[in-house]
Amino acid sequence: MEIKSVLIADEIEQECVDILTQNGFQITYKIKQTKEELLETVPRHDAVLVRSATKITKEIIEAAAGKLKVIGRAGTGVDNIDVEAASQHGVLVMNTPQANSRSAAELTCILILSLSRHIAQADATMKAGKWLRKEFMGEEVFGRTVAILGCGRIGSEVAQRLKAFGMRCIGYDPVLNKEQAAERGIELLSLDEIWPLADYITVHVPLIPSTKDLINRQALTKCKDGVRIINVARGGIVNEIDLVDALNSGKAKGAAFDVFEQEPPIYRELINHPKAICTPHLGASTLDAQLRVATEVAENLVAINQGKILGAINAKEIGV
């Protein structure tokens, strides 16, 4: 496999362009393309690089079949790429899962601490000219239990940081065994064991059919009264309507969301809820993470021309 021409379809740091140019790639930088434009531009290139904005659909992959060799995702999630269609047409899909793990983990911890002390709500009242000390009595996180659903790179980094605050870290991950989880500082349990124990539940799993609505009305009824839910992973893992009902009833004491089922969100009940903190998909929005994903995705392409496959999620399916 040899890559010569690369289409960059979403905004990315200049370092990515520099690395590719220095290694002899022909670069087309064209962002915010319509589907019709993508159907014309993608088939003219060996590789296309995207972030989360551009969707590489089955239709686009089929149109580029025979020419397109690689789809590079500067980031972790690949739900904007039809991986199955790519595999069927022998197109390699690569991502950069390690590059933004630290930033996402830090944001998760920030949101957990903010929920425990009502930081966003207290700040809003101060800006409105009020002084409401008694209304914002908080809780320490020391001694509380946080459930980490998905104990991979980000979940493990979350556990590492929260244990420093004295929290008990329990978790669920169908891939790990108890010994592997323990090495990451997490006590591995089943979901049915987790629900009644957790003071905080944070999700760090991909959005796939088995994780859609993982936290829903049924799960919430099994949770401890006053549970707090955090989602910095993907919208749709937590059912937003069911969560709002839990917030209204008092079953859930708070929620912090960085991702939403539809972005920008149309369902405003969660965003406008007084017990919720919401941010506009900032998990990887640090200068550090953006530089890392830009350089890593470029280096993955360079590696292909050197005979190495890095960051591929469907290498086995296409036989490379």
N, C-alpha and C positions, 0 to 999 in steps of 0.2 A: 504494500500500500504506500503510495506517495501522494503527498499533498502539495499542490502548487498555488492554488487560488483559494482565498478565504473571504467569505462575506461576513462582515460584522453587522448584525441586524439590530442590536441594542446598544445603548450607551455603555461605554467601558473606558477604563482609565487608559491614558496614553501609553503607559508602560506595556500594555498588551500589544498595541500597534507597533511600538518600537522593537519589541522582541521578535515579532513576526517579520517585520521589515528587514531587520538585521540578519535574519536567517533565510532571506531570499524569497519569502512568500509574496504573492501579488495580492494586495488588500483592496477590497471594496468596502467602504464605510458608509452604510446607508441605513438609517434608523427610522422608526415609526412608519414602516411600510404597510400598505394595505395587503389584504390577502391576494389580490390580483397582482400587485407588484411583486410579492414574494414568489408567486407562481412563475413569474418571469425571471427574477434575479437568482433564486436559489439554484435552479438547474444549470446555471452557467458557472458554478463553483464546485470545487472539490470538498469544501467544508463550509459550514455556517456556524457562527458563534452567536449565542443569545443569552440574555439574562432571563427575567421572568415575564417580561412584557410581550415578547413576540411568541406566537404559538406556531410550532412546526407540526402541522396536521398530516394526517394520512394522505390527503389530497396533494399537499406540497411535496411530500416524500415520493409519492408515485410519479409526480411530474418530473422530479429530479432523478428518478431511477436510472442507473447506468452512468451517471456523472458524479452525484453526491456520494461521498465516502464517509464523512464524519459530521456529526452534530455535536458541538461543544456547548455545554451549559456552564456559564460562569456563576456558580452557586451550587446548592445542594439539590433542591427539589427539581424533578423532571416532569411534573404534571402538565407542563405546557408543551411537552414533546410526546408524540405518539411512538413510544418505544417499541411497541409490538410491530407497527408498520415498518419502522426502521430496521428491525431485526429481519423481517420478512424480505426486505430488499437489500440486505447485506450492508446496511449503514451503521457504523459504529457510533454509539452514544456515550459521551464522556461528561462527567461532572467534576466539581471540585469540592468534595464533601468536607475536607478538613479546613479549608480556608476561612470559613465564617463561623466555625464551631465556637470559638472563644467569645466572639461578639454576641452570638445568640444566647450562650450560657450566661454571660454577664447581664444581658437584658432580662432574662428570666429571673435572676436573683434580685435585680433592682425592683422588678414588679412585685415579687413576693414580699420584699421589705416594705415597699410602698403601700401594699394592701394592709400590712400589719399595723401601719401607723397612719393610714388615711392621708398620705402625703398630697396626692393630687387634689382631693376634696378640700383639704385645709388650705392649700395654696390658692385655690379658686375663691374661697371666701375671703382670704386676705386681700386678693386683688379687687374684690368687690367692696372693700372698706370695712369688713367685719372682723371681730375678734372673738372667736368661738372656741376657747380652750376646752371647755367641759364637753362639748359635742364630739370631740375627736380623741376620746380616750382610746389608746391603742393597746397592743399586746406585744410582748417579746416573742421572738421566734425560738428562743432557746428552749429546748425540751419539747418543742412541737414536732409533729410527724409530717414529713413531706413525702408524697408518693410520686415517683418518677416513672411515667409510662413510656417506655422506650429508653433503654439504658446504653445506648451507643455512644458516639463521640460527644454529642451535646449533653445528653443525659448524665454521662459520667462526669463531665466538667461541672455541671450543676451540682451534683452530689458532692464533689470535692470542695466546692465553695460553701455550700450550705452546712456541711459538717463542721466547718470552721466557726459557724454561728451556734453550734451546739444542737443542731437539728438531727432527729432520727430520720434516716433515709431508707425508705422501703421502695420497692419497684417491681415493675412487670416488664418482661421481655421474653417473647417466645423463642428467641434464638439462643439466649444465654442459659447456662446452668447456675446453680446456687454458688458454686465455687468461683466461677468467673465473675458473677455479680459482686460477691464478697470482696474480690480483689479491687473492685471499683468503689468499695465503700457502701454498697447497697445490699439490703436484705431482700432477696427475691421471694415474691409471694404471688399467689393467683389473684386475679381481679376480684373475685368474691371475698378474698381475705383482705384486700386493700381497701375496698369501699368504706367499711365502718371504722377503719383505723386512721385515715388520713385527715389532717387538719388543712393541708394544702395538696392539690393535685395538679401536676404540671405534665403536659404531653410533649413527647419528642419522638413521634413516629411519623412515617410518611403517610400521605393520604392515599390509601388504596381501599378496595371494597371492604376488606375486613376491619379497617379502622374508621370508616365513615360512620359518624354518629356513635363513636366509641363511648363517649359520655353523653347519655341521653336521659330521658325521664326515668326509665327503669333503673339505670345505674345511680342516678342522683337520689332516688328514694332509699337506696341501700347505704348512702353516705352518712357520715356523722353530721348532726345538725351544726350549722355554722361553717361548713366546708368552704374553702376558697379554691376557685378553678383558674388556672393560668394556661394560655395557649400562645406559644411563640413558634409553633410548628407550621401547621397548615389549617386554613379555614375548612370547616366541615367535619373535623375530628370531634369537635364538641357541637352538639345541636344547640344553636343559639336561642331558638324559641323555648326549648325545654329549660335552658339555663335561666332565661329571664323569668320564667314561671317560678323557678327555685329561688331566685333572688327576691321576687315579690312575696313569696310565702315565708321567707326567712330560713328556708332549708339551707340555702347558700348565703354566706355572709359577705362574699365579695367575688369579683371576677376581674381578671386582667387579660386583655386580648391584644395581640399585635397583628393577628391575621384573621381573615373573615371569609365566609363561604363565597361571597361575591365582593370583589374589590375593584373600585371603591364600593363600600357597602351601601345597599339600598335599605336593608332592615336596620332601622335606627333605634329600636327599643333597647338593645344591649348598649349601644354607644352612648345613648342619652341617660342610661340608668345611673342614679346617684351612687350605687354601690360598685360601679364598674370603672376601671381605668382602661382606656383604649388608645392605641398608638397606630400610626399608619404604616404597618409592615416595615419596622425599623430593625428587625433582628440582625441583619447583615449590614446595616447602614452605619458603619464606622469607616473612617479613612483607612484604618489598618486592614479591615476585612476586604474592602474594595480593592486595595492594592494587591492583597494576597490572591483573590480570585482572578484578577486580571492577569497577573504574572503566571499563576498556576495553569490556567486554561491555555495560555500561549505556550508554556513549556510542554504541556501535554501534546500539542500539535507538533512542536519541534521534535519531540521524542519519537513520534510516529515515523518521521523520515529517517530516524536513526535506528529504526527496527525495534523500538520499544513501545509497548501499549500501557499507558498510565491512565488511571481514573475511568476506565471503561466499565459500564454497567451491563453491557450485553455482549461482551467478547465471546463468551461460551456459545451464545445463540448463533452467532455468525461465523464461528469457527476460527477466531484469530487469537 
